[in-house]
Amino acid sequence: MKRGEMKKNRWLLAITALALIAGACANNEPEASSETTASESSEVTEAPTSDDGSETTEAMDDMAEVPSGPYEHLNRALAGEFDGTEVTIQGQWVEAEEDGFNAALAGFAAETGIDIKYEGVSDHETVLNVKVNAGDAPDLAQIAQPGAMRSYVEQGQLVNLSEWMNTDQLASDYIESFLNLGSVDGNIYGIFYKADIKSIVWYPVQAFADNGYEIPTTWDELTALSDQIIADGNGNPWCLSIEHGDVSGWVATDWMEDVLLRTASPEVYDKWVNHEIPFNDPEVLEAAAVVSDVFFQEDYVYGGNTGINSIWVGDTQTPMFAADGPECWLHKQAAWIPGFWPTDDNDEPLYEPGVDSSFFYLPPIESEFGSPVLGGGDQFVMFNDRPEVRAVLEFIATPEGAKGWVEAGGFLSPNKSVPTDWYTSYPQTDLAVILTEATVFRFDASDTMPKEVGAGTFWTGMVDWIAANGENTDEVFADIEASWPAE
């Protein structure tokens, strides 16, 4: 991104960004960088002097313009110190997502003079690994899986952000879960930038209103609603299926993970993911029992257990739109599912998300475990440590660093200091509230476990479990435990 003709407006973005940061965390002072050299520091803190040794008026004016927000290198960038430098970024975002990310960085690049070169690569993870092994890593890279980040840390490839970044500011802007997911051995290596949420349940808006049904806010209310739908003769409460070819089963693993976060502590969840407790630990089996009460309860699921295993995931919610009224009412699925709703003969959508069907947060089960959210996300890691690279990463960590993409739509920031009124398009408007109110965030366990389990025996085990109508729980979970690769 090249610098524009914006010299006169240099401080407009600085004022906006720093006002947002100051509002989010007033009186936080920037931490001094332990790696910044004396000569680098003097460029910002030491003004030139006249022949008699006094500071010049022009220099004093320049010093007055240096921002004083919580991030040192961001301040220096906004003061123009890194004008003419270059920072490279590689990620998996292409097409519309690439446009959104570029929109988020454009103003900052123009104001600071930093030439930010983003490269979106469809096979990003493979290309990144090749570049890293060849000693040609980009300055910053987007990584979707915490396990991949940890692998690069173990190889000694990543910069420890805790040594120079304002961790107090990060703690103010992110819930602890996101900081932990970006950390190894107590040190932060990744800053989360984009989030996705799975802990939502879709429902038919008008039919809910017509029948006097209310959005449940507890698990007991959700169960009572399910029972009421059956008692009213309104079909089955749950639209639920998992058939997806070679990857069948992942929908059921999402259910297990979401429920475990509601029946056990996040520490238990983490131990389960990391195999510090067995896959069939009693607390995991307790969560399975709760899932069974939905999956295998008589009349709860459209098509019963046969339908769960045979209906394609993209058609799961179709009976909700039946011409004579919903044949099932509740569908736990992520925000991308409207792309698979019924269409007309010209493949145009027949139903509008947020109007014909909307969603609510999957309620808590045990209040002591708060309001957990299951999902995924993307973090940025640093391979090359230079002041201008630090400045770009610090900008990415601010609310202003997300604003351009938020306004472009299709983006959800994990930074809780991003104002919810910045979101103007559905479903991000509603997802942002859920994420902001979350007390715990955890990554999809099956995506984090070893591939042999997470994308293997866990998926197939759920298919077998459902085929047996839940009558083989102990056997299925014991078999998955036995499949865990030897360490």
Sequence and secondary structure as in RCSB ss.txt:
>XXXX:A:sequence
MKRGEMKKNRWLLAITALALIAGACANNEPEASSETTASESSEVTEAPTSDDGSETTEAMDDMAEVPSGPYEHLN
RALAGEFDGTEVTIQGQWVEAEEDGFNAALAGFAAETGIDIKYEGVSDHETVLNVKVNAGDAPDLAQIAQPGAMR
SYVEQGQLVNLSEWMNTDQLASDYIESFLNLGSVDGNIYGIFYKADIKSIVWYPVQAFADNGYEIPTTWDELTAL
SDQIIADGNGNPWCLSIEHGDVSGWVATDWMEDVLLRTASPEVYDKWVNHEIPFNDPEVLEAAAVVSDVFFQEDY
VYGGNTGINSIWVGDTQTPMFAADGPECWLHKQAAWIPGFWPTDDNDEPLYEPGVDSSFFYLPPIESEFGSPVLG
GGDQFVMFNDRPEVRAVLEFIATPEGAKGWVEAGGFLSPNKSVPTDWYTSYPQTDLAVILTEATVFRFDASDTMP
KEVGAGTFWTGMVDWIAANGENTDEVFADIEASWPAE
>XXXX:A:secstr
    S GGGHHHHHHHHHHHHHHHSTT      SS  HHHHHHHH   B TTS B HHHHHHHHTS   S HHHH
HHHTTTTTT EEEEEES  THHHHHHHHHHHHHHHHH  EEEEEE TTHHHHHHHHHHTT   SEEEES HHHHH
HHHHTT S  GGGTS HHHHHHHS HHHHHHTEETTEE EEEEEEEE  EEEEEHHHHHHTT     SHHHHHHH
HHHHHHTT  EEE    B GGGTTHHHHHHHHHHHHHHS HHHHHHHHTTSS TT HHHHHHHHHHHHHHSSTTT
BTTHHHHHHHSBGGGTTGGGG TTS SEEEEE  TTGGGGS B TTS BSS BTTTEEEEE   SSGGG  EEEE
EEEEEEESS  HHHHHHHHHHTSTHHHHHHHHHSS   S TTS GGG  STTHHHHHHHHHH SEEEE HHHHS 
HHIIIIIHHHHHHHHHHTTTTTHHHHHHHHHHTS   
